[in-house]
Amino acid sequence: MTGSSVAYWLGENPDFDGTVLVVEPDWTYASAQTTRAQNSIRSQFTNPLNIEMSMFGMDFIEHFHGNVEVDGESPQLNFRGTGYLFLADDDEAYERLRAESVDQLAAGAEVAMMRPAELAERFPYFDTSQVTGGRLGGMREGSFDGWAFFQGIRTRALHRGAVYVKDAVVGIDVAAGRARTVRLASGRTVDAGWVVNAAGCHARDVAAMVGLSLPVEPRARTSFVFDCRRPIDAIVPLTITPAGVHFRREQHHYMCGAVPDQDDAVAVDDLVARVDEFEELIWPVLARYVPQFDEVRVVTSWGGQYDWNTLDHNLVIGPSAELENFLFANGFSGHGLQQGPAAGRAISELITYGAFRTIDLSPLGYHRIASGSPIRETALI
Ligand SMILES: Cc1cc2nc3c(=O)[nH]c(=O)nc-3n(C[C@H](O)[C@H](O)[C@H](O)COP(=O)(O)OP(=O)(O)OC[C@H]3O[C@@H](n4cnc5c(N)ncnc54)[C@H](O)[C@@H]3O)c2cc1C
C-alpha cells in the first residue's frame, strides 16, 4: 500500500518530473500486511495527525472511482459505513473516552458518547449490563475491500507510468550524506535521486542498509472470521471491548481479533495464525457482550503482522538528519491501510517540493526516534 501510494501521488502530480521505480519481490503480496489486514477506517484516534490522515483516507474512499479510474473503470470498494464503537466498563474508562471525544470533535470527527440505555436502543443484541457506555463514530468510519483499495491505487500508478520490478533491495550505497545507488537481489543497480523505505515489517532491515536504526518490529496479529447460529439482525459497528477484543460484521459472517497476551516481536516470516487465541482469549469476551455469540463457529483464520513502532506506535515519515534523500514511511502499527493515501501524498510532497504541503506531518518525523521523544496514540486496536 505505502509504496504504491507514493508511486500513485507522484504520478498524479504534474509538478513531479522524475520517474518512479517500485521494487517488490512478491507480486502476489501474500505476505504483505496490506493483504492480511481487516480493512477498516476510523477517525477515532487520540492524536490529531492520525485523525487528519484517516479523514483524508475517507475522502479518498468517497471519491475512489474518480481517484483511481483507468479508462472509466475502477474496482468496487464496497464501503460499509457502520462506525466504530469503543466500549467502557467503568466510569473512569467512560470519562477517558469522553475526554478524547472532545479533541476528536474539534478535529472534525463525527463521534457521540452513549450511555447503556442508548446503546441498548441502537444495538439491541448487546448485553449493556456489562458496560458503562461507549463512543460511537459516524458513517465515515467503516470497512471496505482492502484488496480493491490497494489494486485501484496500484493500477492507476502503473497507468501514470510507475515501473514495478520483481526484485528485492539488498543494499543501498551512501556517499556524502545521500543515498546514491540501490542494489537489487538480481544484481541490478539503480541510481536514485530519492529512496523511500516502504518495506512494512522489513523496514528495520532496509533502514540498516543505510546505517540507521528504526524501532519497528513485527508483532503477530491473528484474524478470525466466524459464523453465528443466531445471526444479528442489526448494524454491527466495529466494536472494541475494554479488553482489546474487536469484532465487526463481514458480510454474512463476523470478523474479529485481539491483542495477544504475549505481544513480543516475532520473526518477519512468521505468519502463522495463532488459532488458540479464539477460544482462549476472544470467544469468552464476545459472548459476554453479545449473548448470541455463545454459539459460533470459526470459518477461517489467518496470521498477519503489525509493523509495530515500539517508541510510540505511530508512523515514522520523512528523512533523517543524516540522509536527506532517504525517506521513511514505516511503523504504522496497525493503521497503515487507511493512512496509505495520506502517507503517500506526504512523501510525494517531500520529493516534489521538499516540504509537506497538505497535512504537516513533521511531528511524525525521524527526529523523534533519534531523540527518543514519543508522540502518543492511545486508541490502538
Ligand atoms: C491483522 C491486521 C489487521 C489490520 N487492519 C487494518 C485496518 O483495519 N485498517 C488499517 O488501516 N490498517 C490495518 N492494518 C495495517 C495495515 O495492513 C498496514 O499498516 C499497511 O498494510 C502497511 O502497508 P505497507 O505497504 O507499509 O506494508 P506491507 O503491506 O507489509 O508492504 C511492504 C512491502 O515491502 C516489500 N519488501 C520488504 N522488504 C523488501 C525489500 N528488501 N525490497 C523490496 N521490497 C521489500 C514486501 O514484500 C511487502 O510487499 C492491519 C494489519 C494487520 C496485520
The ligand as a Tripos MOL2 file, in Angstrom:
@<TRIPOS>MOLECULE
LIG
   53    58     1     0     0
SMALL
NO_CHARGES

@<TRIPOS>ATOM
      1 C1         -4.3650   -8.2670   11.1980 C.3       1 LIG1
      2 C2         -4.1740   -6.8830   10.6560 C.ar      1 LIG1
      3 C3         -5.2540   -6.0290   10.6070 C.ar      1 LIG1
      4 C4         -5.1000   -4.7430   10.1030 C.ar      1 LIG1
      5 N1         -6.2060   -3.9650    9.9940 N.ar      1 LIG1
      6 C5         -6.0810   -2.7110    9.4990 C.ar      1 LIG1
      7 C6         -7.2400   -1.9040    9.3460 C.ar      1 LIG1
      8 O1         -8.3530   -2.3230    9.6210 O.2       1 LIG1
      9 N2         -7.0630   -0.6390    8.8750 N.ar      1 LIG1
     10 C7         -5.8300   -0.1500    8.5620 C.ar      1 LIG1
     11 O2         -5.7350    0.9990    8.1710 O.2       1 LIG1
     12 N3         -4.7270   -0.9080    8.6640 N.ar      1 LIG1
     13 C8         -4.8210   -2.1800    9.1310 C.ar      1 LIG1
     14 N4         -3.7200   -2.9490    9.2530 N.ar      1 LIG1
     15 C9         -2.4010   -2.3690    8.9970 C.3       1 LIG1
     16 C10        -2.1230   -2.2840    7.5190 C.3       1 LIG1
     17 O3         -2.3680   -3.5380    6.9180 O.3       1 LIG1
     18 C11        -0.6760   -1.8650    7.3150 C.3       1 LIG1
     19 O4         -0.3630   -0.7590    8.1140 O.3       1 LIG1
     20 C12        -0.4050   -1.5000    5.8610 C.3       1 LIG1
     21 O5         -0.8850   -2.5090    5.0140 O.3       1 LIG1
     22 C13         1.0750   -1.2860    5.6670 C.3       1 LIG1
     23 O6          1.3470   -1.2220    4.2920 O.3       1 LIG1
     24 P1          2.8460   -1.1910    3.8010 P.3       1 LIG1
     25 O7          2.8140   -1.0700    2.3430 O.co2     1 LIG1
     26 O8          3.5930   -0.1670    4.5890 O.co2     1 LIG1
     27 O9          3.4510   -2.5930    4.2540 O.3       1 LIG1
     28 P2          3.2480   -4.0080    3.5460 P.3       1 LIG1
     29 O10         1.8720   -4.1800    3.0510 O.co2     1 LIG1
     30 O11         3.7500   -5.0440    4.5030 O.co2     1 LIG1
     31 O12         4.1840   -3.9320    2.2890 O.3       1 LIG1
     32 C14         5.5850   -3.9040    2.3980 C.3       1 LIG1
     33 C15         6.1390   -4.4970    1.1350 C.3       1 LIG1
     34 O13         7.5500   -4.3390    1.1330 O.3       1 LIG1
     35 C16         8.1110   -5.4490    0.4770 C.3       1 LIG1
     36 N5          9.5150   -5.5690    0.8820 N.ar      1 LIG1
     37 C17        10.0000   -5.9300    2.0770 C.ar      1 LIG1
     38 N6         11.3480   -5.9300    2.0650 N.ar      1 LIG1
     39 C18        11.7230   -5.5530    0.8240 C.ar      1 LIG1
     40 C19        12.9670   -5.3630    0.1960 C.ar      1 LIG1
     41 N7         14.1280   -5.5780    0.8380 N.pl3     1 LIG1
     42 N8         12.9870   -4.9690   -1.1120 N.ar      1 LIG1
     43 C20        11.8220   -4.7410   -1.7710 C.ar      1 LIG1
     44 N9         10.6030   -4.9060   -1.2100 N.ar      1 LIG1
     45 C21        10.5600   -5.3070    0.0660 C.ar      1 LIG1
     46 C22         7.2660   -6.6170    0.9440 C.3       1 LIG1
     47 O14         7.3480   -7.7040    0.0410 O.3       1 LIG1
     48 C23         5.8870   -6.0040    1.0090 C.3       1 LIG1
     49 O15         5.1070   -6.2610   -0.1300 O.3       1 LIG1
     50 C24        -3.8260   -4.2780    9.6990 C.ar      1 LIG1
     51 C25        -2.7390   -5.1390    9.7320 C.ar      1 LIG1
     52 C26        -2.8990   -6.4340   10.1910 C.ar      1 LIG1
     53 C27        -1.7240   -7.3530   10.2100 C.3       1 LIG1
@<TRIPOS>BOND
     1     1     2 1
     2     2     3 ar
     3     2    52 ar
     4     3     4 ar
     5     4     5 ar
     6     4    50 ar
     7     5     6 ar
     8     6     7 ar
     9     6    13 1
    10     7     8 2
    11     7     9 ar
    12     9    10 ar
    13    10    11 2
    14    10    12 ar
    15    12    13 ar
    16    13    14 ar
    17    14    15 1
    18    14    50 ar
    19    15    16 1
    20    16    17 1
    21    16    18 1
    22    18    19 1
    23    18    20 1
    24    20    21 1
    25    20    22 1
    26    22    23 1
    27    23    24 1
    28    24    25 2
    29    24    26 1
    30    24    27 1
    31    27    28 1
    32    28    29 2
    33    28    30 1
    34    28    31 1
    35    31    32 1
    36    32    33 1
    37    33    34 1
    38    33    48 1
    39    34    35 1
    40    35    36 1
    41    35    46 1
    42    36    37 ar
    43    36    45 ar
    44    37    38 ar
    45    38    39 ar
    46    39    40 ar
    47    39    45 ar
    48    40    41 1
    49    40    42 ar
    50    42    43 ar
    51    43    44 ar
    52    44    45 ar
    53    46    47 1
    54    46    48 1
    55    48    49 1
    56    50    51 ar
    57    51    52 ar
    58    52    53 1
@<TRIPOS>SUBSTRUCTURE
     1 LIG1         1 GROUP 0 **** ****
